[in-house]
């Protein structure tokens, strides 16, 4: 699903900034997954989140910091 098909905006500014440069549906899905996982992690999603975090360490750190500030 592309960003245009899903009007739900990301929770964090870091994710919003990253989405502006993405035009790949898979990358958009990964970004949204990472943000949602960071806000409410589950054991079943830890492996996927780890893979996405390793591929995007700076973005993952920015999302984590922003989510933690909201808590």
C-alpha positions, 0 to 999 in steps of 0.5 A: 500500500502506498502512502497515498493510499493510506491517509494515516499519518506517522506519529513521529516527525522522524518518520514524516521526514523519511516518508518524504523521500520514499517512493517504494511501497515496501520501504513505506511499509517498513517505516510504518511498521518500525514506528508502530513497533517502537511505540508498542513492541511485541515479541512476534515482531522483534526480528523484523524490527531488528532487521529494519533498525539495522538497515536504518539505524539513524532513523530508528534512533530518531523514532525511538527518541521521539516516542520516548519523549511522548511517554 
